[in-house]
Amino acid sequence: MKTECQNLILDSRFSIPDIRRVSSIVRRASFIFIFCLLGFSGCNNANEKTEMLKEIEQLTNQNKELTGRAEKAESQNKQLKGQVQVLTTLPENVRAESLYNLQQIRIGRYTDFFDKDHDGKKETLIVYIQPSDDQGDRIKASGSVEVELWDLNKTDGHAMLGQWKVEPEELKKNWYATLITINYRLTFDITDIVEDFDKPLTVKIKFTDYLSGKTFEDQKVIKP
């Protein structure tokens, strides 16, 4: 019985009925131990009583933990039922993409190369990406973005200097807001990629919106 309780506690996937069943077992076991301590035969030894007290304390703590988990699960279940009820009452013409309506992705004007450690050499490319809705407002659209750096003066397949992809989890960490602008701010190491900053280089991006499935593209020339 003790092993069964411990196994269920360690399993985070058990259900509310499991919690209640184990909680009931724990309570029954506690009563049995208490009766033993009160004088039933075979339970009079002092060492046995001490061991039983430890067992009772452990089972009581397990019971408290199970009760807390049951209350938390019931609260979450109630919240989910409320969310489902709200969603089922929405008009049929309300689509998921209406939560935000991404219409445009632009590369911000401050996108450029920077000398991060002030050693006289530019080793960082910072790309500002600005998602906007149909009202022109900045929105924190969720998705992935592909960034490419090109030297369009080169030929023979060497025009693309660098390529990076930023996944949604990483992208959302780089939402950047100031008094001047609101956008995603992505940084890339170009130490071994760009040697000559005396000619125009082009940044291209492709943003895939994970809510609507649409893709948006933009490009910007960084002049010397």
Secondary structure, DSSP 8 states (H G I E B T S, - for coil): -HHHHHHHHH-TT--HHHHHHHHHHHHHHHHHHHHHHTT-TT---HHHHHHHHHHHHHHHHHHHHHHHHHHHHHHHHHHHHHHHHHHHTS-TT--GGGGS-EEEEEE-TT-EEE-TT-SSS--EEEEEEEEEETTS-B----EEEEEEEE-TT--TT--EEEEEEE-HHHHGGGEEE-SS-EEEEEEEE-TTT----SS-EEEEEEEEETTT--EEEEEEEE--
